[in-house]
Amino acid sequence: MMRQQYLLLVLGISVIPILVTQAVRAEVELEETKNSHRVSALQRDRTPKLAQAIIQVTSVQVYSTNTGVEVVLETPAGSLSVPTTQTVDNTLIAEIPNALLTLPDANEFQATNPIEGITEVTVRNIAPNRIQVTITGLAAPPIAEISTAEQALILSTTASELDGTIAEEPIEIVVTATRTEEELQNVPRSVTVIERDQIQEKARFSRDLADILTRLVPGATQPTGRPSNFTLRGRDASIVIDGIPQNTNNNRTFTAPLASIDPEAIERIEIIRGPNAIYGAQATGGLINIITRRPTEDRLTSTVELGTTAAAGGGNSFLVGDSFGYNLQYSISGTEGAVDWLGSLSSTWTGGFFDAQGDRVGNNFGLDDTNTFDGLVKLGVNLDEQQRLQLTFNHYNLSQDSDFISDESIADIPGIQTARLRRLAPGTTVIGSDAGYFFTTTNTTLSYSHENLLGSRVQSQLFYRLFKNGGGIPYDERPFGGTIISNSRGKTEQWGGRVQIETPFNSERTASLLWGVDYIREDISQNFEIFDPEELDASGGLIYRKVDEALFMPPYTLDDLGIFAQLQWQIGDRLTLNSGARYVNLTINTEDYTTFDDGRDVEGGTLNTDDVVFNAGAVYNFTDELSVFASFAQGFSLPDVGRILRRPPEGFTSLEADLDITSPQKVDNYELGIRGVWNSLQVSLAGFYNYSSLGLDLVPLPGLQGGAYRIVRAPQRVYGVEATIDWQADQNWRLGGSASWQEGENDEDENGEFLALNSTVIAPLKLTTYVEHETLPGWRNRLQLLYSGNRSRAFEDDVEGAAIESYVTVDYFSSISLFGGELLIGVQNLFNADYFPVFSQYFAPIYDPLNYKGQGRTISASYRITF
């Protein structure tokens, strides 16, 4: 009942800004002229007219011109409203309100191949009193101007392809690889760019960014159903949101750096695969830069989306009530003079998960039975033509409210058991603490940029981040040899700043130096909440009453100072070189403390370590479309200091004497690749090898309940191959896929015998493929497949208890233009495959409660409209 009430409340709140939007629009419209207008086809009209009488279109004419075609809509009387316009793939779409197509002998107008470069022109009714005009180019959307006159509306278009030549596609720009805008073809690294439409499509089923990225990024681990355990190329990835780091040194405790933002708040994601020290630590496997939504250029734009998901697999799970989830998003943005702004709210209720057989599945730190909320606010001011100031605020909260917990008792059953959930006994109550898990992240950023300050481009940021997690049904350690009933709460505060300056060496900007400084301060803490064992036993296991708090891990600080310089040099039209270095200085500090488990006194202190990492790369363009690249790059990271401090190994009595971080883990990465970008075909192939002579791993000490760890600094190497292909066969068909294979090894004994890394680190062979078809104008269908292969290497090396087995899942998506908006339908795991994720298979021989199945068939439907 509370969920339904909350949904009604949020729906009610969302209606208010919609009404305000309409009121503002009406006031704006009263002030606008009714004279003829000419607008660009690439920009929506900012001045809609007042509601008016329905104008009939009784004739459509298409005329050839020197540059394209003119589409003329004729009316017996009155003037048509200026249409709103957008481009989708190769098609220009114009929608005319308050209009009705009434041709004497047809329901719609269609002209095929009216001139070279224009493949089709259609005019039809798409909703009561609304006409849609679509003009499709051969390889790119046509450029158009629209004018209104008495009794006519004219669309004058210029084909993107003339005289048999294809116009160039827009050049794709990335910012993550070099911290400044750079053409993708000139980046000597493997880069994946995920645009907003791809993010929205994958978010039909899961709001978990880790799950979305694993399905789209070569080299990433397979989906796990958890907002954690995400690696790139077998190593940790650095996650930043608009440049703000989301990682913390205590990542082993704070297991969800990707659980910091909802997909609705994201414009695009840029992923650099392989070590990268451009933005700082933890990027030994790669860097993920999440770029938040940008305000529209229109004066006022609103978007609303409503959706639902539900299980549709086997057994009794088909559309069962517990599986239903709901999502609601609303955003409003605009530009007025020098000021632009955006506000976005999203709220999602995720129901229970069910496997292919209809059994309920879940796992520790899973996303079943969760509520998420995300609020994004942006305010930008162009101080003049060169200077801009922007404030960004984003708050994300995920909380779990479930009647189910993992059934730990199956760990005592001989043999490998499938994980299962058990329902909490009626009346189970947690007093004085949160009954469900939660993650909360708040990011605040103030950014300033100057495009030409003494000839250089300057960008700077000040930021603050607060992250908290904890909660859950308290864990009773007594049956497993412990003495307490507890759960934990963690907190990290980060603040810092970045300044980078791009200085060109010549007027052509073919050579430039990017240089600057980054500083981050982390304050990290973790406490135990302790519950009354006597009351729990007396209540028959129903009442968990918090009675105390204890220091589980001593608070500690980490200061990260980085000074960097990056040189870029374009030699002629074909060769681009870049190289750079970063000086890293890391300081850890903690006070004296007493360990929670054994009451051992540990002397605090200060540890400092520094190092320099380098990178160098080259890109050679054989043609404008085909290039090869080679690079050498270093990344670095520290161990999870918090995990060591909270349960240190035997003999650990002093931070300075017993914690060895004399050098951060430094990873050398070598990469060679080829990339082709044609109008209708994009391909890439890259091979990599990375090595660390002083690797970094945390190995649990045997026989210690709760997990004490030791640091292993030993040689480590990872290598692999990745490939992608995307082909736009014609204006209706698209298909493609990716392949990634990797292997990794560790020489723990430093005897030259490398043994395989486990499969939660090194993902098995992963293949993805998709086929997409625009079946009718405005109706798009897509099938995509994910294959996770076998891996036995770690089992053969006695690193894992069993070999990893393969599985296949297929998803279906459909998008339909409807009533001025878009209806989105999806079916995840279309064929209801019954499988265990790789993460589960790894833990099956170790800990049965983590051996959970993947989700069975799940359906979703949502409707989105922008006005």
N, C-alpha and C positions, 0 to 999 in steps of 0.2 A: 504494500500500500504506500509506503514511504517513497518508493521509486516513482510510482505513478504521480503522487503529489508533487514530487520534485520536478518531474517532466512537465507537468502542467504549469508549475511556477516558472520554469525556464522558458516555456513557450510563451507564456504571458509577458515575461520580460522582453522577449525578442520581438514581440509585436510592437512595443512602444517605439523603438528606434525606426521601425518600418513606417509607422504612421508619421513620425517626425520627418523622415526622409520625404514622404509624399507631400507633406505640408510645405517643406522647403522648396521642393521641386515646383509646386504650384506657384509659389511666390516668385521664384526665378522666372518661370515661364511668362508671367504677366508683364515682366520687364523686357522680354525679348522681342525683337522685330519680327514681322511676318513677311519681310522681303525675301527675295531669292537668296539661297545659300549655296556655297560650294565647299564640300568637305572632303578630306582625304579618306580613301577606303580603308586605310590602316588605323583609323581612329574613330571611336564611337562619337556620335553627335552629342555635344554637351548642352544643347538648348532645345529639349523637346517642347513641342507646342502643347497648348491646352487641349483638353478633350474637345473633339469636334465631330461634325456629322460624318457618317461613313461615305467615303468617296469610292465610286465604282470605276474599275479599270476595264474598259471594253475592247482595247486593242493593244497588242505588243508588236513592236517593230524592231528588227536588228539590222543595222547598217554598217558596212565596212568603211573604215577610215584608213588614213596612211599609217597609223600606228596601232590600230586595234579595231574595236567595234564600239558602236553606240547602241545602247538598249533604251528604247523610248517606250514609256508606259503612257497611253493616252486615256483621257477621261472625258466624258460628255460635258461635265461642268465641275468647277471647283479645282483647287490645288491639292496635291498630295503632300503629306507631311514628309519632312526630311527623314530618311531611314537611319536606323542604327546599323553599323557595319562591323564585321569581324572577318578574320581569315582563319580557315581550318585546312591544314595541309596545303593543297594547291588551289583551294577554292575561296573566292571572295563571296561572302554572304551578306546581303542587305535585306533588312526586315522593315516593312513599311506599316506603321500602325494606322488604325482607322481607315482601312482600305479593304476592298473586296474585288477579287478577280472574277469577272462575268463575261468571258469570251462567248461569242455567239455559237461556236461549234466545238468547244473543247473545255475540259475542266482545268487544264494547265497548258502552258506554252513551253515548247522545247525546240532548240536549234542545235544540231550536232555539227561540230567542226565548221563554224561560220567563217573563220579565217585560220591561217596557220598560226599556231601558238595558243589558240582558244579551242578547247575540245568540246565544250558544251555550255549552253545558256538555258536555264530553266526559270520559269515564273509560275508560282502556284500559291494557293491558300494553305496556310499551315495552322491556323487557329481562327476562331470567329473574329472577323474584322481585322485580319493581319495577313499581309502578302510577303512571301519570301522570294527574293531573286538570288540565284546562284550563278556565278560565272567561273568556270574551271579552266585553269591554265594547264599546259602540257607538263611542266615540271616545277612551276611556282605560281602563286596566285597573281592575277593581273593587278595592275595599279589603276585606280579609278578615281574620277572626280564626279560628284553628283550635283546636279542643279535642278531646281524646280522652276516651273513657269506655269502660267495659266493653262489648265487642261493638259499638262504633261509633266513627266519626271524623266530626266535624261541621265543615264549612267554612261559616261565617256571613259572607256577603258583603254589602257595600253598593255598589250600582251608582253609578258616577261620573256617570250621567245619570238624573235623576229628573224626573217630571212634564214630560217632553218637552224639558227643557233640557239642554244639554251642559255638563259640568263644565269649568272652565278648565284648559288645559294648564299644566304647571309653567312658571314664568317663567324664561327662559334668562338666566343671569348671566354676564357677561364681566368679566375683570379687566385685560386688556391695554390697552384704549383709554384708561383713565383712571388706571391703576395702583392701582385699588381696585375692589371689587365694584360692578357697575353693571348694571341691567337693559338688555338689548340694545336695547329700544325707545327708551331714553333716550340712546343714543350717537349723536352727530351725525357719524358716519363710516361708511364701508363696511367691514363686518366679516364675516369668514368664520370659522366655528367648525367644526373637524373633530374628531369624537368618536372614541373608541377603536375602535368597531366598524368605522368607515370606514378607519381606519389599518390595522387588521389585515387587512381585505379587500384593500386595495391591496398590502400587504406579501407577499401570496402569491407575487408574481412578482419584486419588487424590494425590497431593504432600503434603497434609496437614498431619503432623504427628499426630495431635490430632484425626483426622478421622481414621487413620490407627490403632492407639492404642485402640480406643473405640471398634473396631471390633475384637480385638485379646486378650484383657486383661480382665479377670474376675474382677468385682468390679469397673470397669471404667464406666463413664456415657455413654449413648447412643450417636451415631453420631449426631452432630448439624449442620455441614456444615460451622462452624466457627473455626478459629484457637484459640479458647478460650473456657471458660466454661467447662474445663476439670477437673474432680475430681476423686479421688480414695477413695473408701469406704466412700463417703460423705464428704471428706475433701480435702484440698489442697495437691498437690503433689510437691515435690522438683524435679526440672529438672536440670541435670548436663550433660555437654558434655565433655567427657574425664576428668571428675572431676571439670570442671569449672561451677559454678552456673549460670543458665540462669534466675532464678527468680529475681525479684526486689521487694523491700518493697512496691512500688507503683503499684503492680500487677493489682489493680482494674482499673488503667488507662492504663497501658501497658498490654493489655489483651492477649498477645500471646507469652508466654515464650517458647512454642513449635515451634513457627515460627522463628527458629534460624538456621535451617540447612535443606538441601534438602535430601530426602531419598537416593539419589545416593551416598552421601558422608558417608553413615552409614554402618558399618560392622555388628553390632548387637546392640540390646537394652536389658538391664536387668532391670526388674521392681520388686522392693520389695514392696509388698502390706501391708499396715499398717504403723503406726507411726515409725519414724526412725530418730535418732539424730546423726547417724554416720557421715553424711556429713554436718550437720548444720541445719539452720532453714527451715521452711515452709513444712517440711516432716511429717505433722500430718496425712496425708492420705496415704503416700507412697513416694517412691523414684524412679525416672526414670533416669537411667544412659545410655546415648547415647554414644556408642563407635565408633569412626570414622574408616574409611577404613584403612587397613594395606597394606603396600607394598608387592608385590609378592616376592617369593624367586627366581624367574626366573631373568635372566639378563635383559630382556626387554619384557614387556607385555603391549599391548594396548587393550582397549575395546571401541567400538562405539555402540551407540543405537540411533535409530530414531523411533519416534512413533507419533500417532495421536489419538484423541478422538473426539466423536461427539454425540449429542443427537439422540436417535432413538425411542422416545416415540410416543404418540398420537398427534392428531391435525396436525398442520403445522410444527411441530418441527423436523420431521424425516430428519436427515442429513442437517438441515438448516445451512446456512453458518455461522451465528453468533455463533453457538454452537461448531464449530471446534476449537480444541486446538492442540498444537504441542509440542513435547519435543525432545531435543537433548542432549545427554550426551557423553562425551569423557573422558577417563582416561588413563594414562600411568604411569607405575611404574616399578621398578626393584631393583636388588641388585647387587652390584659390590664390592666384598671384604667385608670390614667392613662397607660400606656405603649402606643404602637403602633409597629409595625416592618414592614419589607418587605425582602426580598432577591430579586433577579431576575437570572438568568443566561441569556444567549442566545448561540448559536454558529451561524454560517451558512457553508456552503461553496457558492460560486457557480461553476458550470461555465462552459464556453465558450459564446459567443453565435454564433448562425447566422442568416443572413438567409432570406428566403422561398424562395430558390433552393437553399438548403442549403450556401452558402459561409460560412466562418467570418468573423465581423466583430469588430472591436475598435477601440479608439482610445486615444490617449494619456490617461492618467488615467481610463480606463474601469473598469468594475466586473467584467469577465469574469475568471475564474480568481482570485477573491479569497476570502480567509478573513476573517470578521469575528467579533469577540467583544465583548460588552458586559456589564458587571456594574454593577448598581444596588443600593445599600444605603441605606435610610432608617431613622432612629430618631428618634421624636418623643416628647416628654414634656409633658403638660399639667400645668404647675406648680400651677395652681389653675384656677378657672373663667374667669379673665381672661387668664392668661399661658401661653404655649406656647414651647417650645424644640425645634428640629429640626436634625439633622445629616444632610446628604445627600452621598453620594459616588457618582460615576459615572465609570467608565473604559471607553473605547471604543477599539478597535484594528482597523484595516483593513489587510491586507497582500495583495499580489498575488504569486502564484506561478505563472508561466506559461512555457510553452515557446515562446510566440509573441511577436513584436514587430512594430511597424509597418514595412512595407516602404517605406523612404524613397526607393528608387530610382525609383519610379513618378513622382516629381516631375520627372524628366528626360525623360519621354515626352511628346511634343507632344500638345496637346489635353487635355480634361478626362478624368481616369481615376478609376475607382472605387477607393477605398482597399482595401488588402488587407494581410493579415498574412503574415509568413514565419516558418517554424519555425526556432528556433535550431539551429545545427549540433550534432550529438551531441558532447558533451564540452565545450560552452561553460561556462565557469566564471568566477565573480566572486569574487576573493579579497580579503578585508579589508573588505568592504562588503556591504550587502543587495542581492541580485539582483533583488528585486521592489520596486515602489512600496509605501509605507506611509503611513498617517495615524494618529496616536495623540492622543487627547484625554482629559485627566483633569480633572474638575470636582469641587471640594469646597466645600460651602456650610454655614455655620452661620447659622440664622435664629432670630430672637426676635420675638415679637409680644405686645403688651399691648392688650387690647380697650378698656380704660378707664383711662388714665393721666391724671389730672387732667382728665377729661372728653374726652380725645382718644384716638384709636386710633393706636398706634405700631407700626411694622414696621421691622425692621432686618436687614441681612445683612452678613456678612463672607465673602469668597470668594477662591479661588485656582484658576487654570486654567493647565494646561501643555499646549501643543500642539507636536507635532513632525511633520515630514514629510520625505520624500526617497526615496532608493534608486532602483532600476531598473537595467536594463542600461545601462552608461555610453554616453554619446553621443560618437561620433567626429566632431569638427568638421572634420577635415582635408580630407575631400572637398568641403567647402563653404567653403573659404577660411580655416578656423580653424587652430589649431596644437596643440590639446590634446584629450585624451579625458577626459571628466569626467561627474560628476553632482553634484547639489546636495543639501544638507540644511538645513532651516530649523527654527527654534525660536522660539516665543513664550511668554513667561511673563506672565500677567496676575494682578494681585491688586488688591483694592479693597473698597469697602463702600458700602452704601446705607442711608440713613435717611429714612423718610417718615412724616409725621404728619398725620392727618386730624382736623381740628378743626371740630365743628359749631357753627353760630351760634345755633341754637335747639333746643328739646327735640324738635321734630318732625323734625329733621335735613333740612329742606327746603333749607337753605343750609349749605354747608360749604367749608372751605379745605383743600386738600391741599398740603403744602409740605415741602421737604426738601433733601437734598444727596446727590450721587453723586460718587464718586472712583474712577478706574481708572488703574493704572500698567501700561504695556506695555514689556517688554524684548524686542527683536526682533533676531534675528541670522540670517545665512545664510552657509554655507561651501561651498566647492567641494572635492570629492574628486577627485584627479588620478590617472590610471592610466598604467602604463608602455606607451608606444607601441611600443617595440622588442620587448617580449615578446609583445604582441598580434600584431604582424606576423610574428614568428618562429613563433608557434603557429598561423598561418593564420586569425587572427581568433577564436580560441577562448578565450584566457586573458586576462582583465582583472584585473590585479594593482594594487591601490591602493598608491601610492608616496608620496603627499604630500597635504596639505590646504592650502587657500589661502583667504584672506578674500575671498569673492565680493561681499559687501556689508558695509559697516561696521556694527557693532552700534549701534543707536540706541534711545532711549527716547521714549515718548510719554506725557505726563501729561494726563489729561482730567478737568477739574473742572466739575461742573454744579450750579447752584443753581436750584431751580424752585419755582413756586407755581401752583396750579390752583384756580380758584373754580368751584363748581357751585351753581346756584340753580334750584330748582323753583318756578315761579310758578303757583299753582293746580293744577288737575288735568291741564292740557293742555300747558303750555309749560315746557321745560327749557332753561336757558342755561348755558354754561360757557365759560371763557376762562382763559388762563394765559400764563406767560412762563418762559423758561429762559435763564439766563446761562451762556455757554460760554467756558471758558478752556483753551486747548490749548498745550502746550509740547513742542517737539522738541529733543532734544539728541544730539550725536554728537561723538566725538573726531576728531582729525586722522587721515587715512587716505590710502592709495595705491590707485588704481583697479587692478583686476586686468587689464583688457584692454590699457591703454596706459601703465601705470605713472605716471599723472598724480598729483601730490600735491594733495590737497584739504584745505583748512582746515575743521575742524569748528567747532562753536559751538552756540549756543542760539537757537531761534526761538520767538516767542510770538505768539499771535493770540487774539483773543476777540471775542465777538459776543453779541447777544441775539436769540432767536427767539420768536415769538408764535403763539398759536392762539386761535381763537374759534369757537363753534358754537352752533346752536340746533336743538331738536327740537320740533315741534308735533304733538300727537296729535289728529287729527280725531275718532277714536273710540279705544276701547281696542285695536283691531286695526290701524288705519291711521294712519301718521304720515309727515311729511315732515321732512327735515333739510337744513341748509346749514352749511357750515364753511369757515373759512380756517385753514390750518395751514402752518407753515414747518418745513423740515428742513435739515440741514447735513451736510457731509462734507469730509474732507481728501483730497488726492491720495495715491496710493501712493508715499510718500516713498522707500521702499526701492528701488523700481524706478528712480527718478531717481538715487539715490546710487550704485547698483552700476554703471550704465553711463550716466554723465551726458553731456549734449550737449557739443559743442565750446565751449570757453571757460568751462566750469563749473569754478571753482577754489576757491569758498568757499560754505559752507552759508548763511551769513547774507547774503552779498552777491548770490548767484545763484539761490537758491530762493525763489520768490515765492509765499508763502502768507499774504499780509497779511490775507486774509479767507477763511474756509472757504467752500465752495460753499453758498450759501443758496438754497433752492427755495421759492417761494411757490405754494401749492396751493389752488385754489378748487373746491368740490364741492357739488353739489346732488343730492338723491336722495329717493326715496319708498320706503316699506317697509310691507308688509302681512303680518300674522301672524294667520291664522285657525286654527281647530282642524284643518282638513284641507288648508289651502292657505297657502303662504308664498311671497311674491314680493318682489323688490327691483329697483330701477332707479336707476342713478346715472350722472351725467356729471361729468367732471373736466377741469380745465385747470391745468397747472403751468408755471411760468416761472422761469428763473434768468438774471438780467442778467449775472452773472459765473459762467457755467457752468464745468464742470471736465471735461476730457477729456485722455487720454494718446494722442498721435499718434506712431507710429513714424517715425523719421527715415529718409529714403530712402537706400538703398545701404549701410546698416550691418548686417552680419550679426550676428545675435544679438539685435537689437532695442534700440537706444538710443531714448529717448523724450523728447519735449518736452511741457510742460504747455500746453494751450490753454484760456485763460479767455475764453470768448465767450458771447453770448446763446444760450439753449437753451430749447426749449419742448416739452412733451408733452401730449397731450389724448386723450380717449377716452370710451367708453360701456361700461358693464357691466350685465348683467341676470342674474337667477337666478329660477327657479321650481321649487317642489316641491309635489306634489299627492298626498295620500293619498286615492285615489278611494273605497276602502272598506277593510275590514279585511284584504283580501288584495292589493290593487293599490296600487303606488306608482310615480310617474313624475315626471320633471322634467328640468332641464338648466340650462345657463348659456351666456351669450354675452359675449364681450369683444372690442372693437375699439379700437385705439389707433394714433396716429401721432405721430411726433416729428421735430424739425428742429433744425439747428445752424447758426448764423451765424458760421462760423469767421473770415471776413474782416471781420466787423462792418460790412458794407456794406448791411445790410437784406435780403440775399438768403439766405433760409433753405433749406438743403438737407437732405434726409431723413437721419435717423440710420439706421445699418445694422440688419439684421434679427436680429442676435444681441442687440440692445438693444431694438428695437421689434418685438414679435411680430406676425405676421400675424393676421388674424381667426381666433378660436378659438371653436368651438361644441362643447358637450358635451351629451349627453342620455342618459337611462337609463330603463329600465322594470323594475320588480321585482314578483314575484308569489309569494305563499305558496301553492304548488300544493297541498300537503297540510299539516296541522299538523306543524310541525317541519321542513318542507322548503321552502326559499326559493330562488328563482332570479332572476338579475339579468343583463340585457344593458345594456352601456353603450357609447357611441360617442363618438369624438373626431374632429373635423374641423379640420384646419389649412388655412387658405385661401391664396390667391395673394397675393403682394405684389410690385409692380413699381416702386413709387415710388422706392426707393433706386437701383434700376438705371437708371431714367430720369434721375436726378440725377447719374449717373456716380459714385455712392458704392459700388455693388456691381458685380461682374463679370457677374452674371446675375440674371434675375428669379426669385423664389421661387415654386415650384409647390405646389399643394395636395395633400393626401393624407387618407385616412380609415382609422382603425383601429377595430375592434370587439372588446370583451372580454366574456367570459361568466364568471359566478360562480354557484356552487351551495353551499348550506349545508344539511346534513342532521343532525337530532338523532339520535344513535345511541349506544346503550349508556351513557346518562348523560352523554355528551360531544357533540362536534360534529365532523362530517366536512366539510371544506372542499375544494371542487374548483373549479379555474379554468382557463380557456383564454384567454391573452392573444393579441391579434391573431388572432381566431377564423378569419377568412377568409384568413389568410396573405398580407396585403397586402405588396407589394414596393415600398418607398418609401425616400426619403432624408429624414432629419430636417432641420428648418430650419437647424440649426447646420451640418450637412454641406453643404447647398446654398449657404450663404454662403461657405464656405471652398473649394468646388469650383474656382472660377476662380483662387484664390490659392495653395492648397497641397493637392495631390491626396491626400496621406496622411491628411488629415482629412475626406475626402469618403466617409465610411462609410455603409452602409445601416442601416436600422432592423432590429430583431429580427423574425424571422418568427414563426410560430405557436409558442407555448410553453405547456406544460400544467403544472399543479401539483396536488398533493393533500397535505392535512395533516389531522391529527386532534388535537383539543384537548379536554382534560377537566379539570374543576375538582372538587376534593373537599375 
